[in-house]
Amino acid sequence: MQIVIASKNKGKIKEIKAFFKNLDIRWLTFEDFSSFPDIEETGSNFIENAKLKAKKIAEHTNKLTLADDSGLAVDHLKGSPGIKSSRYSGMDATDKDNRAKLLKELKHVCDVKERKAKFICSMVLWDPRKGSIFETSNICEGFIGRVEEGSGGFGYDSIFFPEGYRKTMAQLTQEEKNRISHRGSALKKLHKFLSSEI
């Protein structure tokens, strides 16, 4: 089975590939194609954006395609950065830029309860002939720390403490992260689905 990962985020691609080592799947990425379009995320929520990306890349490659849209929602900021998580500081923002902006906005928020946040991941598997054949949305609750801690992961991992942990997501091993994360929960469900298909 061949599945295209509809992302250019190397951290995300690495996580997905690591999760399916025991299944006979050949994962294709943007590096396997001479052209791979950038998809404008015009959806109003995560699942809409995931569907949009999966459909466009499946049509472009004519192959089964996996897409996810994920981000961070902070209670104190009324759900921001939300679907704009990857471009919170601007269209060309780096992960570091986005983390710096978020920490600055929460600088004077001292109560941990006021720094509550959750990671959200919506995932879609799209067949170019049948359309969407798998969809799921999952969350990981936690709070935003005051400084960056840890060098693993990507995105907001180094400032996010999962509920019940004294480590940031960036300080967890890949196995620990996959067990509790928003994307890990989505991938578990996808793994079950693909195991029945292969």
Legacy VTK file of the C-alpha trace (Angstrom):
# vtk DataFile Version 3.0
C-alpha trace
ASCII
DATASET POLYDATA
POINTS 198 float
0.000 0.000 0.000
1.219 3.509 -0.864
0.011 6.595 1.014
1.045 10.183 0.381
1.531 12.416 3.420
0.043 15.806 2.521
2.574 17.885 4.417
5.969 19.519 4.005
6.504 19.551 7.776
9.416 17.138 8.308
8.693 16.782 12.028
5.130 15.695 11.309
6.258 13.312 8.547
8.792 11.688 10.902
6.119 11.132 13.581
3.689 9.556 11.124
6.261 7.196 9.589
7.468 6.072 13.024
3.958 5.098 14.043
3.429 2.556 11.249
6.700 0.633 11.249
4.899 -2.701 11.634
2.542 -2.217 8.678
3.452 -2.801 5.036
2.995 0.789 3.891
5.222 2.823 1.623
4.876 6.423 2.741
5.380 9.011 0.003
6.162 12.648 0.729
6.634 15.895 -1.160
10.225 14.784 -1.809
8.982 11.915 -3.998
7.245 14.186 -6.511
8.590 16.695 -9.036
5.794 19.073 -8.055
3.809 19.217 -4.832
1.355 22.098 -4.430
1.060 24.316 -1.372
-2.573 24.223 -0.287
-4.216 27.389 0.983
-5.956 26.543 4.260
-9.276 28.325 3.797
-11.386 26.087 6.059
-13.082 27.470 9.159
-11.899 24.603 11.372
-9.307 21.823 11.562
-11.354 19.067 9.901
-12.252 21.301 6.946
-8.589 22.153 6.392
-7.553 18.492 6.669
-10.157 17.511 4.054
-9.046 20.328 1.771
-5.395 19.269 1.897
-6.132 15.557 1.531
-8.438 16.055 -1.448
-6.095 18.420 -3.335
-2.999 16.269 -2.892
-4.919 13.064 -3.735
-6.145 14.682 -6.952
-2.637 15.939 -7.756
-0.876 12.585 -7.142
-3.807 10.252 -7.919
-2.861 8.309 -4.793
-4.325 7.585 -1.387
-3.492 10.645 0.731
-3.279 11.340 4.467
-3.656 14.904 5.717
-3.988 16.394 9.137
-4.593 19.875 10.384
-3.539 20.547 13.904
-2.868 23.411 16.228
-2.965 24.862 19.700
-5.964 26.484 21.379
-5.273 28.578 24.502
-8.197 29.268 26.835
-6.983 32.723 27.904
-6.733 33.739 24.234
-10.247 32.458 23.452
-8.975 29.546 21.395
-6.130 31.281 19.584
-3.858 30.591 17.796
-6.206 27.793 16.640
-6.229 27.090 12.900
-3.631 29.843 12.471
-1.119 28.088 14.749
1.540 27.574 12.069
1.332 31.193 10.891
0.588 32.898 14.217
3.387 35.438 13.765
2.849 35.832 10.023
2.844 33.799 6.818
6.610 33.166 6.924
6.794 32.656 10.693
9.096 30.011 12.135
8.093 27.755 15.027
10.349 29.851 17.260
8.606 33.070 16.148
5.212 31.590 16.976
6.305 30.363 20.410
7.859 33.727 21.226
4.658 35.564 20.327
2.523 33.236 22.430
4.815 33.478 25.472
4.783 37.259 25.170
0.982 37.348 25.069
0.812 35.219 28.222
3.688 36.979 29.995
1.491 38.527 32.701
-0.783 35.493 33.123
0.602 33.798 36.232
-2.179 31.414 37.271
-1.638 27.967 35.719
-5.424 27.602 35.389
-5.405 30.684 33.157
-2.698 29.137 30.976
-4.743 26.044 30.108
-4.516 24.953 26.494
-5.124 21.989 24.239
-3.593 20.586 21.104
-6.154 19.591 18.464
-5.575 17.247 15.520
-8.043 16.420 12.760
-6.966 13.724 10.315
-8.402 12.601 6.960
-7.505 9.760 4.601
-8.649 10.507 1.052
-9.045 8.063 -1.813
-8.921 9.842 -5.221
-11.706 7.538 -6.461
-13.949 7.329 -3.376
-13.282 10.548 -1.479
-12.880 10.575 2.310
-12.596 7.053 3.746
-11.381 7.904 7.269
-11.808 10.958 9.517
-11.040 11.659 13.174
-10.478 14.603 15.539
-8.568 14.353 18.831
-7.278 16.594 21.608
-4.496 16.648 24.201
-5.156 18.844 27.262
-2.433 20.713 29.137
-1.070 24.175 29.870
1.488 26.633 28.540
4.761 26.952 30.442
6.634 30.205 31.015
9.848 29.328 29.142
10.898 26.846 26.483
12.008 23.446 27.767
13.252 20.480 25.743
14.648 20.044 22.251
12.431 17.299 20.815
9.283 17.647 18.786
8.350 20.750 16.833
5.830 23.578 16.782
4.693 24.516 20.297
5.943 21.298 21.939
8.651 22.996 24.020
6.166 25.262 25.839
3.273 22.791 26.246
2.957 20.643 29.383
0.517 17.751 28.832
-1.968 17.201 31.650
-0.444 15.044 34.393
3.154 15.567 33.239
5.984 17.687 34.623
7.706 17.651 31.251
6.909 19.565 28.104
5.922 17.652 24.998
9.460 18.391 23.703
10.994 16.565 26.697
9.059 13.351 26.130
10.404 10.427 24.139
8.750 9.802 20.759
7.010 6.752 22.270
5.645 8.781 25.212
4.483 11.539 22.906
2.742 9.121 20.547
0.941 7.563 23.505
-0.694 10.773 24.727
-0.590 13.397 21.994
-3.454 14.663 19.852
-1.742 13.304 16.729
-0.835 10.060 18.488
-4.517 9.469 19.337
-5.496 10.130 15.717
-2.754 7.823 14.432
-3.864 5.000 16.760
-7.333 5.134 15.197
-5.831 5.293 11.707
-3.566 2.333 12.516
-6.607 0.271 13.519
-8.389 1.285 10.302
-5.420 0.489 8.039
-4.718 -2.805 9.810
-8.151 -3.998 8.757
-7.564 -2.819 5.176
-4.135 -4.346 4.517
LINES 1 199
198 0 1 2 3 4 5 6 7 8 9 10 11 12 13 14 15 16 17 18 19 20 21 22 23 24 25 26 27 28 29 30 31 32 33 34 35 36 37 38 39 40 41 42 43 44 45 46 47 48 49 50 51 52 53 54 55 56 57 58 59 60 61 62 63 64 65 66 67 68 69 70 71 72 73 74 75 76 77 78 79 80 81 82 83 84 85 86 87 88 89 90 91 92 93 94 95 96 97 98 99 100 101 102 103 104 105 106 107 108 109 110 111 112 113 114 115 116 117 118 119 120 121 122 123 124 125 126 127 128 129 130 131 132 133 134 135 136 137 138 139 140 141 142 143 144 145 146 147 148 149 150 151 152 153 154 155 156 157 158 159 160 161 162 163 164 165 166 167 168 169 170 171 172 173 174 175 176 177 178 179 180 181 182 183 184 185 186 187 188 189 190 191 192 193 194 195 196 197
